Amino acid sequence: MKFKLITLIVILLAFSVAVKAEISVLNTVDSSYNINEKIALQTTITNTKDISGYVKANIDCDNYNLDYYVTPFEFKTTPQQINIPELTLTESMLGKCTLNIILLDLNDSLIDQSLVQLIDVSDKLNLNSLLADYDLDVGQSLIVKGTVTNIRNLPVNDAILTITLEDNNYEYNLDKSDFEITLPLAETIKSGTHEITVNVKDPSGNSAETVLGYTIIPKAMDLKNLVNKLEFLPGESVEISSLLYDQANDLIENDAEIRLYNPDNKYVTQGYGKLIYVLPSYANPGTWIVRTSNKLFNIESKFIVKELKQADIYIEGNTLFVKNTGNVNYQDDITVNAGDQEFTKQVNIPPNEVEKIELNKKLDPGVYDVTVASSSGLKEFPQLNVEKSTDPSYLTGLAVTKTANTLIEKPYLIFTLLALILVTLYLVNRNKTLKRVKHEREIQLGNTQMLKIKKDKGVSFQPKKFSEMNDEELKDYRKQILKNMKDDKKDDENPGYQYKPPKEGKGLFSMFD
């Protein structure tokens, strides 16, 4: 096209020197047109001499060339007007084109040629569209506004408007260049960014299209809890997530408050959006409650913490520790074996509590391979050094235990001890009886002697009243009363066995060793 244009310009320059024809275009020709538009030319032609020939109108495009008008013409030296019929632009002319007027003689020799206008033939319209609101709530309508013009920004009053929204096409016939369309949005439309396509096309096939973006603000519709399991054991992790769903049943961001309560409905901990909680070893068995809430919703979920009976058995020094590491009372029989010595201890330990067993109060001093048996299994503690206990109460108890064991092993000692006890009781009772008889005899003798004295003197004795006694008689009476009380107290005392501390190394019952 460029080569042809340059060649045409060179020829025109050459002929402008040789030929004195003059071609003038009287009307305005624009530089751009749409398909199916028409171009009319009004020209005047003046030649240097009278001659017969032809006037030709031509359009030369990138891929198309057409002499769309040819007519015989008598060229004169005076200006003559020619009205060239309208040229209808077609789809084959799309692109860059030149409009030319060519003058020829009867032998088809070129007299003169004029390039009227370089034009652009297009199938594009101008579409200026926008949305009334680009951020929409669920339930709000989408309003599309716009204006349609041709390539030269002249109004297009006949076109078809097509709007594509969420895979649905909506078509409208426009009878003017301005439009405003209201489109309802689905109640379940997805949240976030969306696009709407606006397309306009006139009857000649000229068109324009634009894409507009808008955002749907999510509407919270449902809140749920997601727990990683339904049943847990102490020590396991509980993972709870709050799930907030929008109008399209899609998850959206949330910061709902998650609060955890144990089976006693006591608050444990909380989080926002997500909560991870490691159940302690003593976590209450039963149904735990998850309460989740935000400004719109309050929900509850539940999970189960199962019972766990277990204990940790260990030895520090000479103390055996049984720690309840479960979440229910640990009831068990703990059997300790150390060589030829063995004992069993029944325990009932609350969760997270410890019971101590002093081994040096149960075992003789020495080094043992100790085994501890429980319902959880068997634990071994090799080469455990059991030291002698220094607890006084334990030493006394140990002596009693040894004595009892000795008595059980030697039955005759029991009979000997019983005999000694019986003899002692007999002697104590006999001593008290003898004293009482002696005291009664002394009183009887005293009364007999007093009666004899009275008889010898011929005086009848009559006891005086307290009010009739003088000071000397009252003093003597009190003294006699105190003496009698002191003697009675001595008679009531048991002068039985008096305890004497044992010598070093001897127990309470060392006489049986």
C-alpha positions as CSV (number, residue, x, y, z in Angstrom):
1,M,0.0,0.0,0.0
2,K,2.8,2.4,0.9
3,F,4.6,1.6,-2.4
4,K,1.4,2.2,-4.4
5,L,0.8,5.5,-2.6
6,I,4.4,6.7,-3.3
7,T,4.1,5.7,-6.9
8,L,0.8,7.6,-7.3
9,I,2.3,10.7,-5.7
10,V,5.3,10.6,-8.0
11,I,3.0,10.3,-11.1
12,L,0.8,13.1,-9.9
13,L,3.8,15.4,-9.4
14,A,5.0,14.5,-12.9
15,F,1.7,15.3,-14.5
16,S,1.3,18.5,-12.5
17,V,4.0,19.9,-14.5
18,A,2.8,18.6,-17.9
19,V,-1.0,19.0,-17.5
20,K,-2.8,22.0,-16.2
21,A,-6.0,20.3,-15.0
22,E,-7.4,21.3,-11.6
23,I,-9.5,19.1,-9.4
24,S,-11.2,20.5,-6.3
25,V,-13.4,18.7,-3.7
26,L,-16.1,20.9,-2.4
27,N,-17.5,18.8,0.5
28,T,-15.7,17.6,3.7
29,V,-14.5,14.1,3.9
30,D,-13.6,12.7,7.4
31,S,-10.6,10.6,8.2
32,S,-12.5,7.6,9.7
33,Y,-15.8,5.8,9.0
34,N,-17.7,2.7,10.1
35,I,-18.8,-0.1,8.0
36,N,-22.0,0.7,5.9
37,E,-21.4,4.4,6.1
38,K,-21.6,6.4,2.9
39,I,-19.2,8.9,1.4
40,A,-20.4,11.4,-1.3
41,L,-18.0,13.7,-3.3
42,Q,-18.8,17.1,-4.9
43,T,-15.9,18.3,-7.1
44,T,-15.1,20.9,-9.7
45,I,-12.8,20.2,-12.6
46,T,-11.0,22.8,-14.8
47,N,-8.7,21.8,-17.7
48,T,-6.3,23.9,-19.8
49,K,-8.0,23.0,-23.0
50,D,-11.2,21.5,-24.1
51,I,-11.0,17.7,-24.5
52,S,-13.2,14.7,-24.2
53,G,-12.5,11.9,-21.8
54,Y,-13.6,10.2,-18.5
55,V,-13.9,11.0,-14.8
56,K,-13.2,8.0,-12.5
57,A,-13.7,7.8,-8.6
58,N,-11.6,5.1,-6.9
59,I,-11.1,3.7,-3.4
60,D,-7.8,1.8,-2.8
61,C,-7.6,-0.2,0.5
62,D,-5.1,-2.5,2.0
63,N,-6.8,-5.6,0.5
64,Y,-9.3,-4.1,-1.8
65,N,-9.4,-1.8,-4.8
66,L,-12.5,-0.5,-6.6
67,D,-13.4,2.1,-9.3
68,Y,-16.8,2.7,-7.9
69,Y,-17.8,5.5,-10.4
70,V,-16.8,6.1,-14.1
71,T,-18.5,8.7,-16.4
72,P,-17.7,10.3,-19.8
73,F,-16.8,13.9,-19.5
74,E,-16.1,17.0,-21.7
75,F,-13.3,18.8,-20.1
76,K,-13.3,22.6,-20.5
77,T,-11.2,25.4,-19.5
78,T,-13.9,26.7,-17.2
79,P,-14.8,25.0,-13.9
80,Q,-17.4,22.3,-14.1
81,Q,-19.0,20.6,-11.1
82,I,-19.4,16.9,-10.8
83,N,-21.5,15.2,-8.1
84,I,-20.0,11.7,-7.6
85,P,-22.6,9.2,-6.2
86,E,-22.2,8.0,-2.5
87,L,-19.8,5.2,-1.8
88,T,-21.1,2.6,0.7
89,L,-18.2,1.3,2.8
90,T,-18.2,-2.5,3.2
91,E,-16.4,-5.0,5.4
92,S,-13.9,-5.8,2.7
93,M,-12.7,-2.2,2.9
94,L,-11.6,-2.4,6.6
95,G,-8.3,-0.7,7.3
96,K,-6.5,2.1,5.6
97,C,-7.9,3.4,2.3
98,T,-7.4,6.3,-0.1
99,L,-10.2,8.1,-2.0
100,N,-9.0,9.2,-5.5
101,I,-10.4,11.1,-8.5
102,I,-8.7,10.2,-11.8
103,L,-9.1,12.1,-15.2
104,L,-8.5,10.1,-18.4
105,D,-8.7,10.9,-22.2
106,L,-10.5,8.8,-24.7
107,N,-7.4,6.7,-25.1
108,D,-7.3,6.0,-21.3
109,S,-4.3,8.1,-21.0
110,L,-4.0,9.9,-17.6
111,I,-4.8,13.6,-17.8
112,D,-4.7,14.2,-14.0
113,Q,-5.3,12.5,-10.6
114,S,-6.2,13.8,-7.1
115,L,-5.9,12.1,-3.7
116,V,-9.1,13.3,-2.0
117,Q,-8.6,11.8,1.5
118,L,-6.8,9.0,3.4
119,I,-9.5,7.3,5.5
120,D,-9.7,4.6,8.1
121,V,-12.6,2.1,7.7
122,S,-13.5,0.5,11.1
123,D,-16.1,-1.9,12.5
124,K,-15.5,-0.5,16.1
125,L,-18.0,1.6,18.0
126,N,-17.3,3.7,21.0
127,L,-18.8,2.3,24.3
128,N,-18.5,4.3,27.4
129,S,-20.1,2.3,30.3
130,L,-19.9,2.3,34.1
131,L,-21.6,0.9,37.2
132,A,-23.6,2.9,39.6
133,D,-21.9,1.0,42.5
134,Y,-18.9,-1.2,42.5
135,D,-19.3,-2.7,46.0
136,L,-22.6,-4.4,46.5
137,D,-24.3,-6.1,49.4
138,V,-26.2,-9.3,48.9
139,G,-29.7,-8.5,47.6
140,Q,-28.6,-5.2,46.0
141,S,-29.2,-4.7,42.2
142,L,-26.5,-4.0,39.7
143,I,-27.0,-0.8,37.7
144,V,-25.2,-0.5,34.4
145,K,-25.0,2.9,32.6
146,G,-23.5,3.8,29.3
147,T,-23.4,5.7,26.0
148,V,-22.8,4.3,22.5
149,T,-21.3,6.3,19.6
150,N,-19.7,5.5,16.3
151,I,-16.0,5.9,15.3
152,R,-16.4,9.6,15.0
153,N,-18.3,9.9,18.4
154,L,-21.6,10.5,16.7
155,P,-24.6,9.0,18.6
156,V,-25.7,5.5,17.6
157,N,-29.5,5.3,17.9
158,D,-30.0,1.7,16.7
159,A,-28.1,-1.1,18.3
160,I,-28.5,-4.2,20.4
161,L,-27.1,-4.2,23.9
162,T,-26.0,-7.5,25.4
163,I,-25.0,-7.8,29.1
164,T,-23.4,-11.1,30.3
165,L,-23.8,-11.6,34.0
166,E,-22.8,-14.8,35.8
167,D,-23.1,-16.8,32.6
168,N,-26.5,-15.4,31.8
169,N,-27.0,-13.1,28.7
170,Y,-29.5,-10.2,28.9
171,E,-30.3,-8.5,25.5
172,Y,-31.8,-5.1,25.0
173,N,-32.7,-3.0,21.9
174,L,-31.4,0.5,22.0
175,D,-33.2,3.3,20.2
176,K,-30.9,6.0,21.6
177,S,-27.2,6.2,22.4
178,D,-27.7,6.5,26.2
179,F,-28.8,3.5,28.3
180,E,-29.3,2.5,32.0
181,I,-30.0,-1.1,32.9
182,T,-30.9,-2.6,36.3
183,L,-30.0,-6.2,36.9
184,P,-31.1,-8.1,40.1
185,L,-28.4,-10.3,41.6
186,A,-29.0,-13.8,42.9
187,E,-29.4,-14.2,46.7
188,T,-26.7,-16.9,46.6
189,I,-24.2,-15.1,44.5
190,K,-20.6,-15.8,45.5
191,S,-18.7,-13.2,47.5
192,G,-15.7,-11.4,46.1
193,T,-14.8,-10.0,42.7
194,H,-17.1,-10.5,39.7
195,E,-17.1,-9.3,36.1
196,I,-19.9,-8.1,33.8
197,T,-19.5,-8.0,30.1
198,V,-21.2,-5.2,28.2
199,N,-21.5,-5.6,24.4
200,V,-23.2,-3.3,21.8
201,K,-23.6,-4.0,18.1
202,D,-25.4,-2.0,15.3
203,P,-27.2,-3.6,12.4
204,S,-24.1,-3.1,10.1
205,G,-22.0,-5.2,12.3
206,N,-20.0,-2.5,14.0
207,S,-19.6,-3.3,17.7
208,A,-17.9,-2.5,21.0
209,E,-17.4,-4.4,24.2
210,T,-16.1,-3.7,27.7
211,V,-15.7,-5.6,30.9
212,L,-16.5,-4.1,34.3
213,G,-15.6,-5.5,37.7
214,Y,-17.6,-5.3,40.9
215,T,-17.3,-6.8,44.4
216,I,-20.0,-8.6,46.4
217,I,-19.6,-8.0,50.1
218,P,-20.1,-11.4,51.9
219,K,-23.1,-11.9,54.1
220,A,-22.7,-14.2,57.1
221,M,-25.3,-16.9,57.0
222,D,-24.2,-19.8,59.3
223,L,-21.6,-20.5,62.0
224,K,-20.3,-23.9,62.7
225,N,-17.6,-25.6,64.9
226,L,-15.1,-28.0,63.4
227,V,-13.5,-30.3,66.1
228,N,-10.7,-32.6,64.9
229,K,-12.3,-35.6,66.8
230,L,-15.3,-36.5,68.8
231,E,-13.5,-38.5,71.5
232,F,-10.3,-37.7,73.3
233,L,-7.9,-39.1,75.9
234,P,-6.0,-37.0,78.3
235,G,-2.8,-35.7,76.8
236,E,-4.3,-35.4,73.3
237,S,-4.7,-32.1,71.4
238,V,-8.2,-30.7,70.8
239,E,-8.3,-28.5,67.7
240,I,-11.4,-26.4,67.2
241,S,-12.0,-24.1,64.3
242,S,-14.9,-21.7,63.8
243,L,-16.4,-21.9,60.3
244,L,-18.4,-19.0,59.0
245,Y,-20.4,-19.5,55.8
246,D,-21.7,-16.8,53.5
247,Q,-24.8,-16.6,51.3
248,A,-23.2,-19.0,48.7
249,N,-22.3,-21.5,51.5
250,D,-18.6,-20.6,51.0
251,L,-16.2,-20.1,54.0
252,I,-15.3,-16.6,54.8
253,E,-12.9,-15.1,57.3
254,N,-14.0,-14.8,60.9
255,D,-12.7,-14.1,64.4
256,A,-15.5,-15.7,66.4
257,E,-14.7,-16.2,70.1
258,I,-14.3,-19.9,71.0
259,R,-14.7,-20.7,74.7
260,L,-14.1,-24.2,76.2
261,Y,-15.9,-25.6,79.3
262,N,-15.3,-28.9,81.2
263,P,-18.0,-31.3,82.2
264,D,-18.6,-29.3,85.4
265,N,-19.4,-26.3,83.2
266,K,-16.3,-24.5,84.4
267,Y,-14.4,-22.2,82.0
268,V,-11.1,-23.6,80.8
269,T,-9.7,-21.5,78.0
270,Q,-10.6,-19.5,74.8
271,G,-9.4,-18.5,71.4
272,Y,-10.5,-16.6,68.3
273,G,-11.1,-18.3,65.0
274,K,-9.1,-21.3,66.1
275,L,-8.3,-22.9,69.4
276,I,-5.7,-25.6,70.1
277,Y,-5.8,-27.1,73.6
278,V,-3.8,-30.0,75.0
279,L,-5.9,-31.9,77.5
280,P,-4.0,-32.3,80.8
281,S,-3.5,-35.8,82.2
282,Y,-6.2,-35.0,84.9
283,A,-8.8,-33.6,82.4
284,N,-12.2,-34.4,83.7
285,P,-13.9,-37.3,81.9
286,G,-17.2,-36.7,80.4
287,T,-18.8,-34.2,78.0
288,W,-16.9,-31.0,77.3
289,I,-18.7,-28.0,75.7
290,V,-17.5,-25.6,73.0
291,R,-19.3,-22.3,73.0
292,T,-18.6,-20.1,69.9
293,S,-20.1,-16.7,69.2
294,N,-19.8,-13.5,67.2
295,K,-22.1,-10.6,66.6
296,L,-24.7,-12.7,64.8
297,F,-24.5,-16.2,66.1
298,N,-24.1,-18.2,69.4
299,I,-23.6,-22.0,68.9
300,E,-22.5,-25.0,71.0
301,S,-20.7,-28.2,70.2
302,K,-19.6,-31.1,72.4
303,F,-16.9,-33.7,72.5
304,I,-16.1,-36.5,74.9
305,V,-13.0,-37.0,77.1
306,K,-12.8,-40.7,78.0
307,E,-11.7,-42.1,81.3
308,L,-8.0,-43.0,81.7
309,K,-6.7,-45.0,84.6
310,Q,-3.0,-45.0,84.8
311,A,-0.2,-44.2,87.3
312,D,3.5,-43.3,87.2
313,I,5.5,-45.4,89.7
314,Y,9.0,-44.2,90.6
315,I,11.5,-44.3,93.5
316,E,13.4,-41.4,94.9
317,G,15.8,-42.2,97.8
318,N,13.9,-44.8,99.9
319,T,10.5,-43.4,99.0
320,L,8.2,-45.2,96.4
321,F,5.9,-42.6,94.7
322,V,2.7,-43.6,93.0
323,K,1.4,-40.6,91.0
324,N,-2.1,-40.7,89.4
325,T,-1.5,-39.6,85.8
326,G,-5.0,-40.4,84.7
327,N,-8.3,-38.6,85.1
328,V,-10.1,-40.9,87.5
329,N,-9.3,-42.2,91.0
330,Y,-6.5,-44.7,90.8
331,Q,-7.5,-47.7,93.0
332,D,-5.0,-50.5,92.9
333,D,-2.9,-53.0,94.9
334,I,0.8,-52.1,94.8
335,T,2.9,-55.1,95.5
336,V,6.6,-54.6,96.4
337,N,9.0,-57.5,96.3
338,A,12.5,-57.2,97.6
339,G,14.2,-60.6,97.7
340,D,12.4,-62.7,100.4
341,Q,10.5,-59.7,101.6
342,E,7.1,-58.6,100.0
343,F,4.3,-56.4,101.0
344,T,1.1,-55.0,99.3
345,K,-0.3,-51.6,99.7
346,Q,-3.8,-50.6,98.7
347,V,-4.0,-47.2,97.2
348,N,-6.9,-44.9,96.2
349,I,-5.3,-41.7,94.7
350,P,-7.3,-38.8,93.2
351,P,-6.2,-37.4,89.8
352,N,-2.9,-35.6,89.7
353,E,-2.2,-36.6,93.3
354,V,0.7,-38.7,94.7
355,E,0.9,-41.3,97.4
356,K,4.2,-42.1,99.1
357,I,5.4,-45.4,100.5
358,E,8.4,-45.3,102.8
359,L,10.3,-48.5,101.8
360,N,12.7,-48.3,104.8
361,K,9.6,-48.7,107.0
362,K,8.5,-51.8,105.2
363,L,11.9,-53.5,104.4
364,D,14.9,-54.3,106.4
365,P,18.0,-52.3,105.5
366,G,20.0,-53.7,102.6
367,V,20.5,-53.6,98.9
368,Y,17.7,-55.2,96.8
369,D,16.5,-55.8,93.3
370,V,13.0,-54.3,93.9
371,T,10.1,-55.1,91.6
372,V,6.8,-53.2,91.9
373,A,3.7,-54.8,90.5
374,S,0.4,-53.0,89.7
375,S,-2.5,-53.3,87.3
376,S,-0.4,-51.2,84.9
377,G,2.4,-53.8,84.8
378,L,5.7,-54.5,86.4
379,K,8.5,-52.1,87.1
380,E,12.0,-53.0,88.2
381,F,14.4,-51.0,90.3
382,P,17.8,-52.9,90.5
383,Q,20.3,-52.5,93.3
384,L,18.2,-50.3,95.5
385,N,19.9,-49.4,98.8
386,V,17.3,-49.4,101.6
387,E,18.6,-47.6,104.6
388,K,17.6,-47.9,108.2
389,S,14.7,-45.7,109.2
390,T,15.3,-43.1,112.0
391,D,11.6,-42.5,112.7
392,P,10.9,-43.2,116.4
393,S,7.3,-44.1,115.8
394,Y,8.5,-46.6,113.2
395,L,11.1,-48.1,115.6
396,T,8.4,-48.7,118.3
397,G,6.1,-50.1,115.8
398,L,8.8,-52.4,114.4
399,A,9.6,-53.7,117.9
400,V,5.9,-54.4,118.5
401,T,5.7,-56.2,115.2
402,K,8.8,-58.3,115.9
403,T,7.4,-59.2,119.4
404,A,4.1,-60.2,117.9
405,N,5.9,-62.3,115.3
406,T,8.0,-63.9,118.0
407,L,4.9,-64.7,120.0
408,I,3.2,-66.2,117.0
409,E,6.3,-68.3,116.3
410,K,6.7,-69.4,120.0
411,P,3.1,-70.1,121.4
412,Y,4.4,-71.1,124.9
413,L,5.5,-67.5,125.5
414,I,2.0,-66.4,125.1
415,F,0.8,-68.7,127.9
416,T,3.7,-67.5,130.1
417,L,2.8,-63.9,129.5
418,L,-0.9,-64.5,130.3
419,A,0.1,-66.3,133.5
420,L,2.2,-63.4,134.6
421,I,-0.6,-61.0,133.9
422,L,-3.1,-63.1,135.9
423,V,-0.7,-63.4,138.9
424,T,0.0,-59.7,138.9
425,L,-3.8,-59.0,138.8
426,Y,-4.3,-61.5,141.6
427,L,-1.6,-59.9,143.8
428,V,-2.9,-56.4,143.3
429,N,-6.4,-57.3,144.1
430,R,-5.3,-59.3,147.2
431,N,-3.3,-56.4,148.5
432,K,-6.2,-54.0,148.1
433,T,-8.5,-56.4,150.0
434,L,-6.1,-56.9,152.9
435,K,-5.7,-53.2,153.3
436,R,-9.4,-52.7,153.3
437,V,-10.0,-55.4,156.0
438,K,-7.2,-54.0,158.2
439,H,-8.8,-50.5,158.0
440,E,-12.2,-51.9,158.9
441,R,-10.7,-53.8,161.9
442,E,-8.9,-50.6,163.2
443,I,-12.2,-48.7,163.0
444,Q,-14.0,-51.5,164.9
445,L,-11.3,-51.7,167.6
446,G,-11.4,-47.9,168.0
447,N,-15.2,-47.9,168.4
448,T,-14.9,-50.8,171.0
449,Q,-12.2,-49.0,172.9
450,M,-14.3,-45.8,173.0
451,L,-17.3,-47.6,174.3
452,K,-15.3,-49.1,177.0
453,I,-13.9,-45.8,178.1
454,K,-17.4,-44.3,178.2
455,K,-18.7,-47.2,180.2
456,D,-15.8,-46.9,182.7
457,K,-16.5,-43.2,183.3
458,G,-20.2,-43.5,183.1
459,V,-20.5,-40.8,180.5
460,S,-22.9,-41.0,177.7
461,F,-21.4,-39.7,174.4
462,Q,-23.3,-37.5,172.2
463,P,-21.8,-35.9,169.2
464,K,-21.6,-32.1,169.1
465,K,-22.9,-29.9,166.4
466,F,-20.5,-27.7,164.4
467,S,-22.0,-24.6,166.0
468,E,-21.3,-26.0,169.5
469,M,-17.6,-26.8,168.8
470,N,-14.8,-24.5,170.0
471,D,-11.8,-23.5,167.7
472,E,-9.6,-26.3,169.1
473,E,-12.2,-29.0,168.4
474,L,-12.9,-27.7,164.9
475,K,-9.2,-27.7,164.0
476,D,-8.8,-31.2,165.3
477,Y,-11.8,-32.4,163.4
478,R,-10.5,-31.0,160.0
479,K,-7.1,-32.6,160.6
480,Q,-8.7,-36.0,161.2
481,I,-10.9,-35.7,158.0
482,L,-7.9,-34.8,155.8
483,K,-5.9,-37.8,157.2
484,N,-8.8,-40.2,156.5
485,M,-9.1,-38.9,152.8
486,K,-5.3,-39.3,152.3
487,D,-5.4,-42.9,153.6
488,D,-8.4,-43.7,151.3
489,K,-6.5,-42.4,148.2
490,K,-3.5,-44.6,149.0
491,D,-5.7,-47.6,149.3
492,D,-7.2,-47.0,145.8
493,E,-3.9,-46.6,144.0
494,N,-2.6,-49.6,141.9
495,P,1.1,-50.1,142.7
496,G,1.4,-52.5,139.7
497,Y,4.2,-52.6,137.2
498,Q,6.2,-49.4,136.7
499,Y,7.7,-48.9,133.1
500,K,11.4,-48.4,132.9
501,P,13.0,-47.4,129.6
502,P,14.8,-50.3,127.9
503,K,18.5,-50.3,127.7
504,E,20.1,-49.2,124.4
505,G,19.5,-51.8,121.7
506,K,16.6,-53.4,123.6
507,G,12.9,-53.1,122.7
508,L,9.8,-53.0,124.9
509,F,9.5,-56.8,124.8
510,S,13.2,-57.6,124.8
511,M,12.6,-60.1,127.6
512,F,11.3,-62.5,124.9
513,D,14.4,-62.3,122.7
